[in-house]
């Protein structure tokens, strides 16, 4: 290519407390190029981005931007230098106005005072460039997640960025909002702005990206035009496998749990339950030794149903039974006493405590069991934590490593470990593989299947937006739409197309039972 690269990273190295995160990372991005950065969780993607943008300082290698060596000392310095990052968790200030967020730290002034009218006017121009028409004086928190994502992009444009890094930008967006985002990316590309795009959704990569760079174990193992690498090759390269092995073994597929025997009393029976505004008429049954998948579009009431079962939301109507006994939890504590556990959708907001260690996060829910007179028995704690780290395959420098230093997949395993140490009879998993890579996703799904296979007294409710995960990892699928249960399907016979039809319309002419039982 005759064109000079915008960004050139060669031989980048970075270690933490003796653990190598990057050993030979290379990345070259050209002007106006949308470049995918791929790799399993722990491959070094986040470390590379954080080293590039000044959060970390590299231990070796070189970074050139616009033909000049760079060594940014902070993300703000990187922004001023033309590189902006939009993270999966939107890093803006909800209580401040849209315009204030766009120009945060670089507010226009007049005679040493804030020039609010100019700021609002320029913010509106930038917002129009990313396709949203909102009052820039509104508090940011009043906008949808998708609109806030666009505000973050507008902020990047306010710095006249030449390179925008997007870290899992579609994880919380509807399909229509993803279309809008991709239109914005196309416009950036036409304006000569480059984009580094990370996503675990392969469809998105092949739709929007020009090239892909794949990292494995901190090293760049392949860079290729998207058109020249198949999906099987991409996944195989990430995993360090031969593509023929992947195809032959079905490595990317999940092992379906064995179906429970019919006629057995359910562990949990939910009948016509309403809770809050989004869950209005939900029915569900779960048997021992079974995984029930819960499918539905965003806003269908899936998470709200989980919150009602777990005691986080009050039940307005309907009833539930637990092993044949009436069940109406008033709090999560009630659910825990009944051996019902929940892993929440957002592991960073409502799941893990980032600065705390792996060990502390795993045992946070069982402090009463590992303490005597308020003093933690270290031997007991270390034994439980070691067993969990070993059984779930958590990769870390040790149990005392802060959990926020782990990759997304390993964070998810720690969250899962916290639920499993409770020895639950019913485990509710809300988006258990959200934001983790293909390899970790398959690994976590196999763990879920193994949990049920090795303990036939346990049942799992799995909420997921991934249709393949729902179909391949469940015995039965319960579908919600507009807060109601609209169908129960046999996961072994349903297709993606049928599942989408039920989720979208809820009307297929089927006779839907409001108990969802298999008796």
N, C-alpha and C positions, 0 to 999 in steps of 0.2 A: 504494500500500500504506500503510495507516494506521500500521502498526508502525514504530517507529524502528529504523534500521539498527544492527547491532552494530558493523560495521566500514565506514568510508567513506574511500576513498582517492581523491583528486582531483588531477590534474595532476602526478603524481609524476615527478621528473626525476633522472637519475643518469648521470654520464659517467666513463670511465676513460681517463686519458692522452689526452684529446681524442676518444675513441671514445664515441659516445652509446649507452647501453644502455637508458635509459628517457627518453622525451621528453614524453609526455602519457599516463601510465598511470592508469587509473581503475578502481576496483573497489568494489562495494557488496555486503555480505553481511548477511543478516538472521538473527535468532536462530532456531536450529533448522533452518537451511538447509544443504544439501549443495551446494556451489558449485564447478563445474569451472573450472579455469584452464587455457586452451589456447593454443597457439601453436607455431610451428616452433622448433627449437633456435636460440637466438640472438634470439628474439622479445622476451625480457625477463622471462620467468616467474621464473627463479631470482633475478634481480636484484631484482624486486619483493618476493619472499618474504624475501630477505636484508635488504632495506631495512626492511621491516615489522618484522622480528624483531631488529634491532639489530646485525646483522653489518656492514652498510654504513650510512652516513649519507647521506640524500638531498640533492640539490642544490637542490631546489625542490618545490613542491606541498605538500599537507597530508594528514595521516593522523589520523583520529579513531576512537577505540575506546570504546565505551560512552558516546558523546556527548562525549568529552573529547579534546582534542589530545594526541597521544603522540609521543615521540621516544626510543625505547628505545636504550640504549647498548650492550647486549649481549643475547645469546639468553637468558641467565639472568634478566636484568631483564624481558625479554618474558614468560618463563615465570611469574615472580612477578606480572606484570601480567595474566595470564590467557590468553596465547597460547603454545601449544606446537607444535613442529614435529617430525614423524617423517619422517626422510629415507630415501631409497632404500637407502643403505648404513647399516645399523643402527649407531647411534652410542652404543653401550653398552660396558660393561667385562666381557668374557667370563669372567675369572677370579674376579670377585666374585659373590656370591650374587644370586639373583633379587630378593630383598627389598632388598638393598643397592643394586641398580640402580634399583629403583622409587623409592627415597627418596634417591638420590645427591645430596648437597649440602643435604639438608633432613632428615637423620636425626633421629628422635625421641630425646630424651634424658631422663634422670631423674637429678637431683643432679649435673648436668654430665657424666654418663656415658651412653654409648649404651644406650638401652632396646631391647635386641634382641628380647625377647619381644613388646613392643608393635609393633615394626617388622614382625616376621614375621606377626603377627596382622592388622595393617592391610593389609599387602601381599597376604595371602591374600584379603581382602575385595575389594580392587581387582582382583585377578586373576580372581576369580569374576565380577565385573561385565563383564569382557571375554571370558568364556567359556572360560577354561582352568583346569584343576585340577592344579597342580603344587606340589611342596614348595618353599616360598619360600627354603629354606635351600640348595637345590641351586645349584651354579655355573651361571651363565647359559649358558656355552659348551656345556653338556650338553643344552640345549633345541634343537629344530629351528628353522630360520629363521622359520617361521610363528609358533611360540610366542614367539620373541624379538621379533617384530613386535608381538605382543599385549602383551608386557611393556613395550615402548616406549609403547603406548597407555595402559597402566595408569599408567605414570610421568606421562604428560600429565594423567591424571585426578587424580593425587595433588596436582597444583598447582591443582586445581579450575578447570581451564581452561574458558573460555567459547568459545574458538576453537581447533580442532586443525587444523593444516596437514599433509596427507599427500602426500608427494612420491613418486610411483610406488610405492605401498605393495604392489602385487600382483606386482611384476616377478619375484620369486623364489618365488611361492606356487603350489601346485597348485589346481585348480578347487575342490576341497572346502574348502581353506583360504581361498580367496577368498570362498566362501559364508559361512564363519564371520566373516570380516572385515566383510562387508556387513551381517550381522546385528548386529554391534557398532556399526557406523555408524548403522544404523536406531535402535538403542537410544539412542545419543548424540543423534540428532535428536529423539526423543521426550522426552528430558530437557532439551531446549532448547539443547544444545551445537551450535555451528555447525562445519562442516567445509569447508575448502578442499581440493579433491581434484585432483591432477594425474595424468594417465595418458595414454599414447599408444594405449590400447586403447579404441576407440570403443564396443564392446559394453558395457564397464564404465561408461562415462559415461552412456549412455542407461539403464542399469539402476539406477544409484544416485543420480545427480545431479538436482537440481531446476532449476538454472540453469547457464549457461555464460558466461564472459567470455573473449573471444578477443583476444590481443595479436598485433600484427605490427609489426616494426621499432620496438619500444619504445613503441608507442601502443595504447590500447584501441580496437579497431575495431568490436566488437559485443558486446552483452550480451543474452541471450535465454533464456527458459524452454527447457529441453531439448526439450519437446514441440513447440516452434514452429520448430525448425531441423532440417532434414534432414541426413543424413550428408554428402551432396554439398555442400550449402551450407556446412556446418561446415568441410570440407576446403578448399573454394574460398575461403572468407573467410580462413583461415590463410595460403593461398598468394597471396592477392590476385588471384584469377582469377574470371572469370564462371563460375557453375555449369554453364552450357551448354557452355562450352569444356572443362571437366573431363570431362563426360559424353561429348562428341564425340571428344576426343583420347585418352581412357583414361589421363590423367595419373597416376592413382593405381595403374595396373597396371605390370607390369614387362615388359621385352622378353625373351622366352625365347631362350637361346643356341641356335645352330644345332647340330644333332646331329652327332657325329663319324661317319665312315664305318665300317660294321661290318667285321669281319675284321682290323682293325688291332691289333697287339700293344699291350696296355695299358701306360700309364706306370707304374701301380701295381697290383699284384695282391695282395690280402690274403686268405688262406685259413685259415679255422677258427682264428682267433687268439683266445687268452685272455690277459688281462692284469689282474692285481688281482682284486678281488671282483666288480666290476660288469660287466666285459667277459669273457664266457665262451665264446662261439662266434661270432665275427664274420667276415663275408666281404664283400669289396668290391673292385670293379675300377674304375679311373679311366683314361680315354683322353685323349690330347691333344685339345684343343679342346672339352672336355666339362666341364659342371658337374654333379656328382652331389650331390643333396640327401640329407642324413641326417636322418630323422625318427624320433621316439620320445618317449615320455613322460619326465619327469624321473626319473632313476635307471635309465634303460634301457641305459646304457653308452655313449652317444654320445660324450661328452667323453673317456671313458676309452679308447675306440678311437683318438680323435685323439691322445691323449697317447702311446699305444703307437706309432703311426706316426711321431710326432715325436721319439721317443726319450726322452720324459720318464718313461715307465713301462716296466718290463721285460716282455718277452713270455714268458709261462709255457709256452705251447704254440702250435702252428700255425706258419705261415711266411709270409713276404712276399717279393715280387720287385719290383724297380725296373728298368723297361725290360728285363725278361727276366733280370736278374741278382739272385741272392739278396741280401736286404736285412734286416739285423737291427741297428738303431741301438742304441748303448749310452748315448747322451746326445743332447741337443738339438744339440750341436755336430756330431755325426755327421750328423744330418738336414740341418743348414744346409750342410755340405760337399757334400751331395747335392742342394742347391738345393730343399729342402723347407722351407716357412715356415709358421708358425702365428700367427694372431691370436687371443688367448685370450678366453674368455667374459667375464671381469671385467676391463675395461680399467683400472680404478683400482687394483685389488689386484695383478694379475699382468701388467699391460700397460704403462701409462704411468707416468712419474715426474713427478708433479704439479708440483713447484716448478721443474723444469727447463723450458727454453724449447721451443718447437715445433721449432726447428732441432736442438737437442740430442737430443730424443726421436726425431726422424726418422733421425738418423745414428748413433744409439747402437749399432746392430748392424753398422755398416760402418766403424768407426773405423780398422781396419787398412787399408782402401782409401783413406781420405782423409788419412792421416798419413804423415809421413816422419820416421824416427828418433824416433817418439813425439810429434811435433809436428803438430797438425792443420793441413792446408793450407786456409786460410779461403776462398780463391777456389773451390776444388773443393767445399767444403762448401756455400757459398752458392749455387753453380750447381745442385747436386743438390736442395737444399731448395726453391729457387725453382721448379724444374721440377715438383716434387711438389705444392707449394701451388697452383700454377696448374692442373695437370692434375686434381687432386681438388677444386678449388674450396674450399679451406680459408679460412674467413672469420675474420680476426684483425686486430689493429692492426699486425702485423708478425711476422717469424720469431723475434724474441727475446721475444715475449709468453709468459709462463708457461702451460703447457698446461692447468693447473687453472683458468685464468680463461676457458677456452673453453666453449662450449655442448657438450652431450653429442654431438650430431651431428658437430661439428667435431673433438672429441676422437677420435671413432671414425675419422674420416678421417685424422688424424695417425697413429693406430695402424695403419691400412691402409697408409699411406705408408711406415711403417717396414718392413713386410713387402715392399712392392713394390721398395724400393731394393735389396733382396737379389737382384732379378731371378729369382724362384723359378720352377722348372718345375712344382712342385705347391704350391698355396696352400690351406691349411686354414683355414677361417673358422668360428669357434665363436660363434654368435649375433651375426653381424656388424651387425645393426640393433637390438640390444637397447637399450631406453631412449632411442631417438631418435624424432623426430616423423615424421609421415606424409610430409612433403615430403622430409626428409633420407633417410628409409627408401627411397623410390623412387629418389632420386638415387644412393645407395650401391648399390642393386641394379642400376641401369643401368651403374654403373662396373664391377661384377663381370662383367656380360655383355660389356661393352666390352673388359675385360682379356683374355677368352678369344677374342673376335672378332678383336682386333688382334694376337694372338699365338697362332696355332693350335698351337704346341708346348707350350702351358701347359694344365694342368688344375686345376680347383677342386673341393674338397670343402667343401660348405656345410652346417653343422649349424644348425638353426633350430627354434624352438618355434612359429613362425608358419606355419600351414599354407598360406596364400596365397603367402607368400614361397617356400616349398619348391616348391609346384606351379608357380608362374609363372616362377621363376628357375632351374629345373633342367632337364636333359635326362632324367635318370633319378632315381628316388628309392629309396634303400635304407632299409628300416624295421627298427629294432631294438626288441626287447621283452625284458625280463629278461636283458639281456646277450647276446642272440642275434640274428643276422640272420634275419628271418622273411619278408621279401619284397623283390623288386625290381620297381618299377613304372615304366611309361612316363609321364613327367610330363605329356605332351601329352594323355593320355586319362583320367587319374585325376581323381576328384571329391573334394571335402572329405569327404563321407560315407564313401567307400571308404577314404580315408587314415585317418580316425578309427577305422574298423572294424579295419583292420590293426594300428594302434597299440595299440588296446585289447585285442584278442583274439589277433591273430596267426594266426587260423584262418579262412581264407576258402575253403578247398578248393583253393587254387592250388598248383602244383608249384614250390616255391622252390629255385632253384639256389644251391648253396653257393659258387659262384665269382662270381656276379653279372656274368659277362662278356656281351658282346653279340656274341661271335664265333659 
